[in-house]
């Protein structure tokens, strides 16, 4: 079975990611100039991207709904009725390329992403051996109880679960990679990751004109201010650099 998404859907996914990141860069640049303190805007990148992706995909028959991970973090879940697929968008910093057995690394086995990975139980992963090895790691900000997940979404409604990741080059702060993944639930609540498609060729080819001045300003932003420091917000549930994983 072919698990890749259509070229049109891929293009609009990347276009939404580019548009959201561009708007985020513009807002960060503006707030740094107009506000005496604006570091909290480091936490809005994921919301900008989810918002713009939802606008790009709504005319393609893709639905979305607002959901929560943990106590504070809101994000969008995207559903593709035609293929009964659920799709989330995350920063590529959630993937750690240090393991020969790529897996979702969480302390809590009831993590909502662990449970959602069960959707892919019908997928023949033997046909989808990954070329890229990495460990997918989520911090405590992204944890949720199994009971809450079951209340939020009926896993049985879907046949496929995808995660789209976007990478940001640390020096230039430019988008450098977009990939499509399918998580595989394994015994012991482990989740291995399989890369299905590389959407990077769409970067720079979607019609979005990136504001290089605003992105250049991000390049001059200290890492601590760019990613967001959890300690500043006083949430014990939030791990350091949590915003990067959004």
N, C-alpha and C positions, 0 to 999 in steps of 0.2 A: 504494500500500500504506500502511496506517495503522501508523505506528511508535510511537505513544504507548502507554504501559503502561496497564493497567486501573486504574480508580478505586480498587479495593480495594488493589492493590499499591502505588499511589502513596501512599495514606493510611498504610499500614504502613511504607513507606520513611521518610516524614516523621516518623511516630511514633517509629521507631527512632532517627532523627537527634536528635529532641527529647529522648528518653530518655537517649541516650548523652551528649549535651551537658550535660544536667541532672546526671547522675551525675558527670561530669567536674568541673562547677562545685562540687558538694558535696564531692568529694574534695580539690580544690584548696583550698577554704575550710578544711576540717578540717586538712589537712596544714600550712597556713600558721599555724594556731593551735597545733598540737601538736608541730611540728618546728622546730628552730632554723634549718634551711635546707631549702627544699622547691622550689627553682626548677626542678629536673629534672622535676617533674610537668607542666610546660608541654608536655612531649613526648608525653603519653598521651592527648590529646584524640581523635586519630584512632582509636586502639585502642578507646576507650570507645564511640565512635559505630559503628564496624564491628561490635563485639560486640553492641550492642543491636539494630542492624539485622538481624543474623543471627538473633537470637531472634525478632524480629517476623516475619521472612519464612519461617522454617523450616516453619511450618504452612500456607504457601501454595504449597508445592512448589518453593521456591527453595533451591538448594544453595549451599554455600560451601566455600572451601578457603583455608588460610593460605598466603601467598606472601611473597617478599622482594623489595624494591627496593633495589639497592645492597648495601652490606655490613651495614647495621644495621637498616634499617627493615622491619618486618613489617606486613602489611595483609591484608585479606580480599578475595577475588574471589568475586563472586556469579554463579551461572549459573541461567538460567531455561530448563529443558528444553523447555517447550511451544513457545517461539519460537526456541530455540537461540541465546539471547542471553547475553552476558557483560556484567557491570555492575560498575563500581568507584565508590567514593564519595570525593570530594576537596573540600577547602576552596575556596571561590570565589576566593581570592587567587591561584589559578593562572591566572585569566583577566585579561588586561590589555586594557582597552578603548581602545587608542590606535592601532589599525591598521584600515584599511578591508578588509584581507584577513586575517581571523582565522586564526591558525595556531599550531600547537604549536612553541614556540621552545626547542630543545635544541641543545647543542653536539655531542652524540654522536648520530649518525644511527641507532645501534643501540639507542637508548633503548627500553625494553620497551613504552612507550605508543605509540611510533611503529609498532612491529611489530604491536601489537594492533589498531591502526587499520586494518590491511589486512583485518581481518574484514569490514569494511563495503564491500568491493569490489562486492557484489551490490546495494547500496543505490542507488537513483536519486536522487542529491542535487539534481538539477535541480528536483525537486518540493519540495525542502525548503530554499528560500532563507531564510536567517536574517534576523530583524529586528534582532537584537542583534549588534554587531560587537565583536570583542575578540581579543586574542592570548593563547593558552594557553601559559603559561610554567612549566616545571618546572626545579628546581635540580638540582645534581649528586647530591643525596641520593637522588633518584628515578630515577637512571640504572641501567641493567642491560645486560648484553651480549645480543646477539641469540641467541647460542648458548645462554645460560642460559634465556632466555625460551622457546626452542623445546623445551628439556628440561622446563620447568615446565608448559607448556600447549600443546596441539595447536590451533593457530589454526583449522584446517580443521573443528574440531568445532562451530564457531559460525557463524551467519549475521549476527549483529548485535553491535555493541560500543557500550555506553552508558557515559557518565560522569555521575553525579549530583553536583552541586555545592551546597554550603550556604554562605551568606554570614553573617558575624557583624558587626553594626553596631559600629564601632570605639569609640564613646563609651559606649553602654549595655551592650555585649557580648551583646546579645540576637540570636538567630537572626532574620535579616531576609529571607532569600530562599532558595528551593530550586529548582533548575532541572535539567532533563534534557537532556543533550547527546549528539550522535553525532559522533565524529571521522571525517574523510574524509582518507585517505592521498592525497597528491598527488606528482607527479613531483619528484625531488630530495629525497625523504624529508621533505617538508613535510606538515603535518597541519592542515587547516582544520576549524573547529568549527561545528556547526550546532545551534542550540537547538531541541529538539523540543517541549518542554512546560515550562510554569511551574507548579511544584508548591507555590508559596508560599501559595495559598489554604488549604492544609491546615494551615499553621502556626497553632497555638492551637486547632485543631479536631480533635485526635486523642485527646483524653482525658488527655494528659500534663499534670500540674500542675507547671509550672516553679517552682523554688525561687528566688524573686526576691531573697532575702537573699544566697544564695550567688552568684548572677549579679551582684548589686550589688557584692559583694566583688571579683569579677573586673574590674568597671568601675574600681575603684580600684587595680588592679594595673598597675604600669608596663609599657609595651609590651615592653620587653626581657625582663621576667619572664613576661609572658603568652605570648609567641611562642616563647621559648627562644633562647638564644644559642649558636650552633654552636661558637664559640671555646672555650667552657667545657668542652667534651667532648673537645677535642683531635683531632677527626676532620677531616682535610683534605678528605675526600669530602663532608662535610656543609656545605652553604651556610647563610649567615645566614638566619634566619626559615624554616628548613626545616620546622619543626613546623607552621607555618601552612598549608603546602601539603599536609599529610598528610590 
